[in-house]
Amino acid sequence: MRIMGLDVGSKTVGVAISDAFGWTAQGIETIKINEAVGEFGIPRIHELVKEHSVTEFVVGFPKNMNNTVGPRGEASEAYKRLLEETFGFPVKLWDERLTTMAAERMLIEADVSRKKRKQVIDKMAAVMILQGYLDSKN
């Protein structure tokens, strides 16, 4: 029984998976999506759910700094509903304020090139979202 963490953007979804004990999060991939035409990466997520025996989702919830919910937060809420309807698993929203910036800062400090950062930033943000959730449970 593993938990899948998702960092949902307008063009990609970063994916992370917990270990079997629910202690650590590992980034596994970034899925390209197209919000404009209703392609949300669900077929690939379905494959990953089966492959990793996922039983729960954690979706990053990008609230504004004043704690209000803007357009990206509303998109995360809609993605949560889509996952619930599709999989029937529990889906938690997790406050992800500043996770993408923190992931970028970590990659810059590790001297990762701009091109490479762009390829892994969403996966890293998914790891940070999931790890924060796992830490709160333990």
KEVEX-530221 format. One record per residue (C-alpha): y, x, z negated; residue in one letter; residue number from 0. Coordinates in Angstrom, 3 decimals, always signed. Each point is the difference from the previous one (the first is absolute). Layout:
N
        py        px        pz  resn  resi
         Y         X         Z     a   NUM
...
% end
This chain:
138
        py        px        pz  resn  resi
    +0.000    +0.000    +0.000     m     0
    +3.135    +1.683    +1.232     r     1
    +3.646    -0.952    +0.287     i     2
    +1.968    +0.412    +3.232     m     3
    +3.695    +0.846    -0.200     g     4
    +2.243    -0.909    +2.928     l     5
    +3.527    +1.115    +0.874     d     6
    +1.107    -2.609    +2.524     v     7
    +2.791    +0.819    +2.412     g     8
    +1.174    -1.636    +3.214     s     9
    -1.887    +2.485    +2.220     k    10
    -2.750    +1.455    -2.209     t    11
    -2.138    -0.687    -3.043     v    12
    -0.909    +2.955    -2.193     g    13
    -3.452    -0.331    -1.564     v    14
    -1.394    +1.526    -3.192     a    15
    -3.298    -0.612    -1.803     i    16
    -0.897    +0.445    -3.651     s    17
    -3.007    +1.978    -1.142     d    18
    -2.966    -2.012    -1.330     a    19
    +1.269    +0.303    -3.591     f    20
    +3.524    -1.209    +0.819     g    21
    +1.573    +3.242    -1.232     w    22
    +1.399    +1.660    +3.118     t    23
    +1.452    -1.022    +3.355     a    24
    -0.707    +1.773    +3.288     q    25
    +1.933    -0.587    +3.217     g    26
    -2.272    -0.825    +2.907     i    27
    +2.094    -0.975    +2.993     e    28
    +3.057    -1.623    +1.528     t    29
    -0.552    -3.093    +2.123     i    30
    +2.445    -0.821    +2.791     k    31
    +1.169    -3.617    -0.039     i    32
    +2.476    -2.113    +1.954     n    33
    +1.698    -2.574    -2.219     e    34
    +1.907    -1.469    +2.945     a    35
    -3.179    -1.201    +1.728     v    36
    -2.021    -0.788    -3.118     g    37
    -2.322    +3.029    +0.062     e    38
    -0.488    +0.998    -3.634     f    39
    -3.010    +2.324    +0.175     g    40
    -2.386    -2.500    -1.563     i    41
    -3.017    +0.953    +2.175     p    42
    +0.284    +3.652    -1.117     r    43
    +0.572    -0.989    -3.624     i    44
    -3.133    -2.165    +0.239     h    45
    -2.001    +3.049    +1.179     e    46
    +1.376    +2.108    -2.860     l    47
    -0.743    -2.735    -2.553     v    48
    -3.639    -0.041    +1.089     k    49
    -0.282    +3.784    +0.237     e    50
    +1.443    +0.617    -3.487     h    51
    -1.251    -3.151    -1.818     s    52
    +3.537    -1.143    -0.842     v    53
    +0.333    -2.922    -2.426     t    54
    +3.745    -0.034    -0.666     e    55
    +3.295    +0.823    +1.732     f    56
    +3.292    +1.393    -1.290     v    57
    +2.943    -0.467    +2.366     v    58
    +3.250    +1.889    -0.444     g    59
    +2.869    -2.356    -0.844     f    60
    +3.341    +1.541    +1.009     p    61
    +2.509    -1.701    -2.256     k    62
    +3.679    +0.831    +0.222     n    63
    +1.419    +2.261    -2.705     m    64
    +1.662    -3.056    -1.623     n    65
    -3.475    -1.621    -0.261     n    66
    +0.590    -2.552    +2.770     t    67
    -2.417    -0.548    +2.873     v    68
    +1.278    +0.811    +3.485     g    69
    -1.549    -0.355    +3.478     p    70
    -2.566    +2.821    -0.501     r    71
    -1.042    -1.508    -3.327     g    72
    -0.443    -3.378    +1.667     e    73
    -2.125    +1.684    +2.692     a    74
    -2.210    +1.496    -2.741     s    75
    -0.390    -3.424    -1.600     e    76
    -1.053    -1.421    +3.382     a    77
    -2.473    +2.883    +0.474     y    78
    -1.421    -0.745    -3.461     k    79
    -0.600    -3.642    +0.998     r    80
    -1.628    +1.118    +3.277     l    81
    -2.391    +2.302    -1.888     l    82
    -0.860    -2.727    -2.527     e    83
    -0.732    -2.509    +2.764     e    84
    -2.001    +2.502    +2.068     t    85
    -2.068    +1.714    -2.707     f    86
    +0.097    -2.263    -3.047     g    87
    +0.488    +3.037    -2.311     f    88
    +2.605    +0.422    -2.698     p    89
    +3.219    +1.480    +1.426     v    90
    +2.584    +1.493    -2.333     k    91
    +3.583    +0.831    +0.935     l    92
    +1.118    +3.324    -1.493     w    93
    +3.637    +1.055    -0.309     d    94
    +0.350    +2.884    +2.436     e    95
    +3.678    +0.793    -0.325     r    96
    +0.623    +3.592    +1.036     l    97
    -3.660    +0.840    +0.758     t    98
    +0.696    +0.851    +3.643     t    99
    +2.906    +2.225    -1.050     m   100
    -2.159    +1.663    -2.661     a   101
    -2.813    +0.546    +2.524     a   102
    +2.469    +1.523    +2.465     e   103
    +1.430    +2.282    -2.690     r   104
    -3.513    +1.174    -0.910     m   105
    -0.804    +0.766    +3.642     l   106
    +3.292    +1.872    +0.480     i   107
    -0.700    +2.083    -3.115     e   108
    -3.440    +0.793    +1.448     a   109
    +1.799    +1.228    +3.147     d   110
    -1.639    -2.590    +2.265     v   111
    +1.684    -0.214    +3.413     s   112
    +2.114    -3.050    +0.865     r   113
    -2.490    -1.058    +2.692     k   114
    -2.955    +0.254    -2.384     k   115
    +1.939    -1.804    -2.779     r   116
    +0.580    -2.935    +2.314     k   117
    -3.748    -0.236    +0.622     q   118
    -1.016    -0.037    -3.679     v   119
    +2.941    -1.497    -1.924     i   120
    -1.362    -3.574    -0.102     d   121
    -3.445    +1.179    -1.086     k   122
    +1.608    +2.070    -2.782     m   123
    +2.109    -2.988    -1.093     a   124
    -3.192    -2.125    -0.138     a   125
    -1.571    +2.641    -2.259     v   126
    +3.026    -0.098    -2.323     m   127
    -0.052    -3.819    -0.119     i   128
    -3.724    -0.133    -0.753     l   129
    +0.105    +2.864    -2.510     q   130
    +2.835    -1.706    -1.892     g   131
    -2.057    -3.182    -0.174     y   132
    -3.160    +1.866    -1.101     l   133
    +1.941    +1.903    -2.680     d   134
    +1.390    -3.282    -1.366     s   135
    -3.529    -1.390    -0.399     k   136
    -1.466    +3.028    -1.783     n   137
% end
